[in-house]
Amino acid sequence: MHLPPRTEIDPEYRFDLTAIFDAPADWSAARDDLRERLERLESLAADTPETAAELEELLAETEACYERRQRLELYAQLSKNVNTDSESAADRERALREATAAFEPVAAAVRRALGDLSEGTFDDLVEPLEEYRYYAANLRRQASHVRSPAVEDVIADHEEARSGSDRILREITTADFDPPTLERPDGETVQVRPGNYRTELSNPDRDYRRRVYEAYHAERNRFAATIVRASAEKLAAAATEADVRGYDSIRDRDLRGTYPESGLEPALPEPVHDTILEAVRANLEPYHRAQRVRREKLGLERLRPWDRRVSLADPPEPDLDYEESRELILESLAPLGEEYVARARAFLDDRRIDVYPTQDKRTDIPAYCPSSAADGAFVLANFRGDVRTTFYVAHELGHALAVAYNREGPTRYATCPTAVCEIPSILHELLLAEHCLERGGALAAHARNRLVECIAGNLYRNARTAAYNHALATTVESGEDLTVERARNAYADLLEEFDPVYDRDGVADRIEGIGLRIPYSSYQYVLGATGALAVRDRLRDGTLAADEYRGFLGRTGRRPPLESFAALDLDVRSHDPFERAAATFDGYLDGL
């Protein structure tokens, strides 16, 4: 499949990065400005604040530096991902890594200065600073994981080396990956890449799906040893950092994320991660039933791995142009209120989505939504005129709207804990599915299929990935060597537990790595699906009003994740929310 150059796409369907910086030179000037601000912040952090005014100045300058860093990251990331072969974009990314390395020791100095305050003195100083109280207290708690200036400098200096495994893993899926070329049943020739692999596996022709699966994984397994070694080195670096900083484990380090980073680290207790895996594993029957339903609907005696992605809908899938998909999405958001829909429409009108796959654009992911507090969100999409990628756009628009609400406040709170961040995006998919079901016809049939896939993927398959990554991480933390055989066996055991209906006889074992994200990230999708299903139920029965949900979005950066879940009447420390999510998924299967 030939992709057009980006210049051939109407500007209306390409995001406009001049909304961030007018030109690359302005990015460089902003980087230099950040360096100067960091020098000022370092000077402020050199002395423990003695008055409320000094504390406020320290916190305000910290916030300002994070705001500038976010903007630099956003522009560098987006400009690189629409032109992956650009040398200037690659140089900008390297310059960003250098700026980040300089940033971290200064941020550590701020936390150290706050940690040096006695509890009584801190309480007295922060008492008149109501709007800074949560921010200041969270930064101060992080002081226990800050080390001496000399150690912090060493950690920062080795950031480039510690991130090397991610660059290796990315190259495997991009430059080094030699995409197999196959002929489709319609005679068209296609190169199977990470970005279109799932699409090709949805082809109705079973023999073609088998050839796609086998050819793709044969090429990927060519890098098996490299994938596992890079994953092992990434985990070893994470374990070393966790140990140096005094975290209990890699998991303890990772369950504190927010996006975009504003300095906050709202911790999700480690036992919640255990509860997620235990609860999902105790409720696998609906997922197993989904596999049996798939086998029956496809009329197969043996369900094979290449049968996972093909639609169960009988009618041919409708073709959707982008404008039609856009209106479907906007119509589906009506339950969230007119004000919400107006914001969504304004975002779509503002050239903030890069819609189509193009040459040199990153296509190894379906879509994503980066943001900064100052600039808001942008969406890099790879819309292909089908139901699946329509849902991907809806998903990312959920992230974009969450950003729109949480950035109404100051930069320090214009963020969202990763434990909570997938609720608005998956809620969008649920609402879109329901709207398409009301439309009826072929669109409804394929939307129902997508609805089941959405929950199966987020609730169950991401729980499986979370369990796999946890197994790899604990292997490395225990001092054992992470070999190809160990990784392959761990993945095979989880496939047997989660996907027992699939017949893998004669199928080469797959190799999976730790991925490009931090090791513990898949859990957020399980929580997102669980939370989104609960929100949809409460919107429907009237126990949660649309304006209350919008208020929830605006407060995610102002409180710990457990409090955000509690605001939705969810206690994710118990099995109950996950049991209800599994029961809802089971009900969806009745409609297939």
Disulfide bonds with the S-S distance in Angstrom:
none
